[in-house]
């Protein structure tokens, strides 16, 4: 975004509009911007940083007809909103309602928002070869019921179990797991190859502690991108005996053994530790809307 000259308008986002990013309220450090189109690219025409307890007013700029390049909103052009998530370090598209004005640009217009909600939903496909698989997701499912999360694989699924031995056995109407816990990894058995599709908000790995108990744990990998296991598990390395994936690859730091390589999304991991510990993964380094 650069300062513009020419026509402008004002967008007011009051505290009472309860602006949100995914499942949380906006907080100090987040930001709201408005974007116009230039040759199919989205360009920011004004933004403001959110401060807890304060209303936000953003000046947005119209196109300067004295320049060759389109450098602002055209009269009557749709206003497009984005929210900057200071925790995740990325921006998301948002939907709004208006108390007055909107939804298109007008010189000297005043737009008062009634609501502002950034959509952080993403989609992740988890491939399931026939037989046993150890899986996890980096998303917080919109609906965490097991029948919802596993809906696509239910026809071929026999059994799901977590690291505590609790099970979901749909053909016998048995569910001792309860709901899907995104911090957990799961073992699932299917009679044929299948895919589970999960919709939900991205987990923020550096702000999502995973509490581990002494002994064996089956946990999720919460990052969207792969990372060397030594770096990924740095916060529990001093207590880690062994980590292994679905294919029998292992990481045993005290023995200097690493056949596991990088940790990858969709995979669940078993970890054996000598003391209770807290695992915190490093922040993501790249993003997508489909994983």
Secondary structure, DSSP 8 states (H G I E B T S, - for coil): -----S-EEEEEE-GGG--EETTEE--TT-EEEEEEEETTEEEEEEEEE--TTS-EEEEEEB--TTSSS--SB-TT-B-EEEEEETTTTEEEEEEEEEEES-SB--TT-EEEEEEEEE--EEEEEEEE-SEEEEE--SEEESS-BHHHHTGGGTTTEEEEE-TTS-EEEGGGTEESS-B--TTB-EEEEESS-EEEEEEEEE--GGG--EEE-SEEEEE----SS-EEHHHHTGGGGGGEEEEE-TTS-EEEGGGTEE-S-EE-TTB-EEEEESS-EEE-----S---SB-
